């Protein structure tokens, strides 16, 4: 099925996709921005997760998150951004699972974000709907 053959999405679904994507974009901008200075609370919160309190590590994670988010926000590169953000969240899931954080509140938080991320992209991008066709 080509992109031109995908069923058109309703205006409501399109706007729902934009809102879901917007929530992810805003969250990730916040997440990345607090890692850039980096705030002391950020570096200290990394220690129990097994990361060093090194400000450069926090900055690196912030830059990776922000670049991936920018790619997700731009329609032309949104698919690449979604893949990179999924990998970023996978690292967060692995980190939380490794130290035994609570499953539903901490470990699966990246899964929840991933569902919102891909759901938003699915609703707003016909390329993704062509790639993952759900039949009725």
C-alpha positions in Angstrom: 0.0 0.0 0.0 1.5 3.3 -1.0 1.2 6.6 0.9 -1.4 7.9 -1.6 -3.5 4.8 -0.9 -3.7 5.2 2.9 -7.1 6.2 4.1 -7.4 9.8 4.9 -7.5 10.6 8.6 -10.2 12.8 10.1 -9.5 16.3 11.3 -10.1 15.2 14.8 -7.6 12.4 14.6 -5.0 14.7 13.0 -5.4 17.2 15.8 -5.2 14.4 18.4 -2.0 13.3 16.8 -0.6 16.8 16.9 -1.6 17.3 20.6 0.0 13.9 21.6 3.1 14.8 19.7 3.2 18.2 21.3 3.0 16.7 24.8 6.0 14.5 24.0 7.9 17.5 22.4 7.3 19.7 25.4 8.2 17.0 27.9 11.4 16.2 26.1 12.4 19.9 25.7 12.0 20.2 29.5 13.9 17.0 30.1 16.8 18.1 27.9 16.8 21.7 29.0 17.3 20.9 32.7 20.3 18.7 31.8 22.2 21.4 29.9 23.2 23.8 32.7 23.1 21.1 34.4 21.2 21.6 37.5 22.6 20.1 40.7 19.4 18.2 41.4 19.7 16.6 38.0 23.3 15.3 38.5 22.5 14.2 42.0 19.4 12.3 40.8 21.6 10.4 38.3 23.7 8.8 41.0 21.1 6.4 42.3 20.4 5.3 38.7 24.0 4.2 38.3 25.3 7.3 36.4 28.1 9.5 37.6 27.3 13.0 38.8 29.4 14.3 36.0 27.9 17.5 34.5 29.2 16.5 31.1 27.3 13.2 31.1 24.1 15.1 31.9 24.8 17.6 29.1 25.4 14.8 26.7 22.1 13.1 27.6 20.4 16.5 27.3 21.8 17.2 23.8 20.9 13.7 22.6 17.4 14.1 23.9 17.0 17.6 22.4 18.4 16.7 19.0 16.2 13.6 18.8 13.2 15.8 19.8 14.0 18.4 17.2 14.1 15.7 14.5 10.7 14.3 15.8 9.1 17.8 15.7 10.1 18.4 12.1 7.7 16.7 9.7 10.4 15.8 7.2 12.5 14.0 9.9 9.8 12.9 12.3 10.2 9.2 11.6 13.9 9.3 12.3 13.3 11.4 15.5 10.7 8.8 16.7 13.2 6.0 16.2 15.9 7.9 18.1 13.5 8.9 20.9 12.4 5.3 21.2 16.1 4.3 21.6 16.6 7.0 24.2 13.5 5.8 26.2 14.8 2.3 25.9 17.9 3.3 27.7 15.8 4.9 30.5 13.7 1.7 30.7 16.9 -0.5 30.9 18.4 1.8 33.6 15.3 1.6 35.7 14.9 -2.1 35.3 18.6 -2.7 36.1 18.3 -1.0 39.5 15.0 -2.5 40.3 12.8 0.6 40.3 9.0 0.1 40.6 7.7 -1.4 37.4 4.5 0.7 36.7 5.6 4.1 37.9 9.3 4.2 36.9 10.4 1.4 34.6 7.5 1.5 32.2 7.4 5.3 32.1 9.4 5.2 28.9 7.0 2.7 27.4 4.1 5.1 28.2 6.0 7.9 26.5 6.7 5.7 23.5 3.1 4.8 23.1 2.1 8.5 23.1 5.0 9.3 20.8 4.2 6.7 18.2 0.4 7.2 18.5 0.8 10.9 17.9 3.0 10.2 14.9 0.7 7.6 13.5 -2.3 9.9 13.6 -0.4 12.9 12.0 1.8 11.2 9.4 0.5 9.2 6.5 3.9 7.6 6.0 3.6 5.9 9.3 0.0 4.8 8.7 1.2 3.2 5.4 4.1 1.5 7.2 1.8 0.2 10.0 -1.6 -0.4 8.4 -4.3 -1.4 10.9 -7.2 -3.0 9.0 -10.7 -2.3 10.0 
